[in-house]
Every structure is written in structure tokens, then in C-alpha cells.
Amino acid sequence: MTSHHVETATHGLVLVDEPQDPYSGRVLVACHGYAQNAEIMLDDARRIPGVKEGWRVVSVQALHRFYARADQSVVASWMTREDRELAIADNIAYLDRAVDVAGGREARVIVFLGFSQGAAMAYRAALQGRHPAAGIIALGGDIPPDAQQETARAWPPVLLGAGTRDTWYSAEKAAADERYLTSRAVRYEIVGFDGGHEWTDEFRDVAGRWLRSL
């Protein structure tokens, strides 16, 4: 038996939501978590104070869709451990194109936001993609090893969110990320909030303030 990796074209869903105020060139690129979709992530991102008014939100749905067992809604995943390196390259190229569609080349400020599995993609897009990032917001997800190995590009400021009861993004993982960012002299802020693997209003308030500082 022989195996082959065959490249093929596919299509992904990207939701673009315009700000209520006149567009000022600020773009927030949002990557959802495992078994979520672009609509869920768009709603979460828009609830960050100030985002609905001042940011163009680009919510990118992962390419690998499937049905949720509970209600048969369409959800997605960014990758599995199988052919991981190829999937990473595909996803970075996909996020580059998604930002292009949303006018990323003319954007003044681009921030990549990721929740859970999407946090890894936010790091990758910011550090390995074509569009320079002004910041990274990572909620409930650690820095992937391939992003840590990226040394050609300077790191933008990073906001980390970690729930005190999060069993996925544990205190140990958050501490490891802090050590790495400190070792690279990256400007970062970590928010330890009362909650689990989830969005909370406490984290949204801090994220809104952090975005205003960019």
C-alpha cells in the first residue's frame, strides 16, 4: 500500500461584520474553538465592549465541518493530529485569504483573536501569515510549538485569558506560556478570571480595554 497527499481546492465560510461607526481601518480576525462555527464566534467577538462600534470583525470558520451530535447543527474543527503540518499550512493560507477578502491589505490595525483550538490559529496567523498583526488575543488556548519556533517576525502584544476552573487550558499551560513570552521579551497581559473553558463578561471587559490601547 502507498499513500499520497493530494492537494485540492476547497471553500470556507467567512463572516464579515461592519462597525456601527465609520470604518477606521481596525480589523479583528476571529477564530472559533473546536465544534463551534463562525456565527458563534462572531457573536462572542461582537460582545467585547467597543468592538461592535469600532471594529470590522472577520469571523473565519474552520475548513473541516461536521454535524454536532446534540442538534445536527454544522460546526467545524481546524485540524486533527493526522497530517498536522499540511493542515497548518493550509489553514494559514486560508486565513491570509480571509483577511484579503475583508480588506486586510488596507487595514490600519489587525488583531487576531482565538478561542480554545482557535487560539493556536490566531498565533499562527499573526506570526506566520502575510498580514502584520498589531496584537493577539488568546482565550483558553496555548501557544503551539510551531509558533514558538517562529523567530523571523517580532511578536506583537498578547492578551491571554485563562479561567481559574479551565481544565483544558490549565494553570500549568498558562504558566508555560508566560515563561515563553517573558523569555522572548514579548509585551503581554494575562487575565485569570473566575470561570472555566468559556467566555465571560469579565474577560470581555479586559479585552475591550486592551483593544482600545492599541
C-alpha positions in Angstrom: 0.0 0.0 0.0 1.2 3.5 -0.8 -0.2 6.8 0.5 -0.4 10.2 -1.3 -1.2 13.7 -0.1 -3.3 15.2 -2.9 -3.8 19.0 -2.9 -7.3 20.2 -3.9 -9.3 23.4 -3.8 -11.9 23.9 -1.1 -14.1 26.7 0.2 -14.5 28.1 3.7 -17.1 30.4 5.2 -16.0 33.9 6.3 -18.5 36.3 8.0 -17.6 40.0 7.9 -19.4 42.4 10.1 -19.0 46.1 9.7 -18.7 48.5 12.6 -21.6 50.8 13.6 -19.3 53.8 13.4 -17.4 54.8 10.2 -14.7 52.2 9.4 -11.4 53.4 10.7 -9.2 50.6 9.4 -9.4 48.4 12.6 -9.9 44.7 11.8 -10.5 41.9 14.3 -10.0 38.4 12.9 -11.7 35.8 15.0 -11.0 32.0 15.0 -13.6 29.8 16.8 -13.0 26.8 19.0 -13.5 23.1 18.3 -17.1 22.2 17.4 -18.1 25.8 17.0 -18.7 27.9 13.9 -18.2 31.3 12.5 -21.6 32.6 13.6 -20.9 31.6 17.3 -17.5 33.3 17.2 -18.9 36.4 15.6 -21.4 36.8 18.4 -18.8 36.3 21.0 -16.4 38.8 19.4 -19.1 41.5 19.0 -19.9 41.3 22.7 -16.5 42.7 23.6 -17.0 46.3 24.6 -16.2 48.7 21.8 -15.9 46.1 19.1 -19.4 46.5 17.6 -18.9 50.2 17.3 -15.3 50.4 16.1 -14.0 47.2 14.5 -14.6 45.3 11.3 -15.0 41.7 12.6 -13.9 38.9 10.4 -15.1 35.5 11.7 -13.4 32.6 10.0 -15.0 29.2 10.0 -12.6 26.2 10.0 -12.5 24.1 6.9 -13.3 20.8 8.4 -17.1 20.8 9.0 -19.2 18.2 10.7 -22.6 17.8 12.4 -22.9 18.4 16.2 -24.3 15.3 17.8 -26.8 17.2 20.0 -28.8 19.1 17.4 -27.2 18.4 14.0 -26.0 22.0 13.6 -23.0 22.5 11.4 -19.8 23.0 13.3 -16.1 22.8 12.5 -12.6 21.9 13.5 -9.3 23.4 12.5 -7.3 20.2 12.3 -6.5 16.8 13.9 -3.1 15.2 14.6 -3.2 13.5 11.2 -1.2 15.4 8.6 -0.9 18.2 11.1 1.9 20.1 9.3 0.0 20.1 6.0 -3.2 21.3 7.8 -1.3 24.1 9.5 0.0 25.4 6.1 -3.5 25.1 4.6 -5.1 27.0 7.4 -2.6 29.8 7.4 -3.1 30.3 3.7 -6.8 30.2 4.2 -6.7 32.9 7.0 -4.5 35.1 4.7 -7.1 34.9 2.0 -9.9 35.6 4.5 -8.2 38.8 5.6 -7.7 39.8 2.0 -11.5 39.4 1.4 -12.1 41.7 4.3 -9.8 44.4 3.0 -6.8 43.5 5.2 -4.3 45.0 2.9 -5.7 48.4 3.5 -6.3 47.9 7.2 -4.5 50.1 9.8 -4.7 47.7 12.7 -5.2 43.9 12.5 -5.7 41.9 15.7 -6.1 38.1 15.7 -8.5 36.6 18.2 -8.8 32.9 19.0 -10.8 30.8 21.5 -9.7 27.3 22.5 -8.5 25.5 19.4 -8.8 28.8 17.5 -6.2 30.4 19.8 -3.5 28.3 18.1 -4.6 29.6 14.7 -4.6 33.2 15.9 -1.0 32.8 17.0 -0.1 31.2 13.7 -1.8 33.7 11.5 -0.2 36.6 13.4 3.3 35.2 13.3 3.4 33.2 10.1 0.7 34.8 7.9 1.1 37.6 5.3 -0.7 40.3 7.3 1.3 42.1 10.1 -0.5 41.8 13.4 -0.9 44.6 15.9 -2.0 42.2 18.6 -3.1 38.7 19.6 -5.9 37.8 21.9 -5.9 34.1 23.0 -8.6 32.8 25.3 -8.4 29.3 26.7 -5.7 28.1 24.3 -1.9 27.7 24.5 0.9 28.8 22.1 1.5 26.0 19.7 5.1 24.7 19.3 5.4 25.8 15.6 4.5 29.4 16.6 7.1 29.3 19.4 9.7 28.3 16.8 8.9 31.3 14.6 11.8 33.8 15.0 11.7 35.8 11.8 9.0 38.1 12.9 8.7 40.3 16.0 5.9 39.3 18.4 3.0 41.8 18.8 1.4 42.4 22.2 -0.5 39.4 23.5 -3.6 39.2 25.8 -4.1 35.8 27.4 -7.3 34.7 29.0 -7.3 31.7 31.5 -10.3 30.6 33.5 -9.5 29.5 37.1 -11.5 26.4 36.6 -10.4 25.6 33.0 -9.3 22.0 32.8 -8.2 22.4 29.1 -6.1 25.5 29.3 -4.8 24.7 32.8 -2.8 26.9 35.1 0.3 24.9 34.2 -0.2 25.7 30.5 -0.8 29.3 31.2 2.4 29.5 33.3 4.4 27.8 30.5 3.1 30.4 28.0 4.0 33.2 30.4 7.5 31.8 30.7 7.9 31.6 26.9 6.6 35.2 26.3 8.9 36.5 29.1 11.9 34.7 27.5 11.1 36.4 24.2 10.6 39.9 25.8 7.0 40.0 24.4 4.7 42.6 25.9 1.8 40.6 27.3 -1.0 40.6 29.8 -2.7 37.6 31.4 -6.2 37.6 32.8 -7.1 35.0 35.3 -10.9 35.1 35.6 -13.5 33.2 37.6 -14.7 30.6 35.1 -13.9 27.5 33.1 -13.3 26.9 29.4 -15.6 29.7 28.3 -16.1 33.4 27.5 -17.0 35.6 30.5 -18.0 39.2 30.7 -15.0 39.8 33.0 -12.7 38.7 30.2 -14.6 40.7 27.6 -14.3 43.9 29.6 -10.5 43.5 29.8 -10.3 42.6 26.1 -12.2 45.7 25.2 -9.9 47.9 27.3 -6.9 46.1 25.8 -8.1 46.7 22.2 -8.6 50.4 22.9 -4.9 50.7 23.9 -3.6 49.5 20.5 
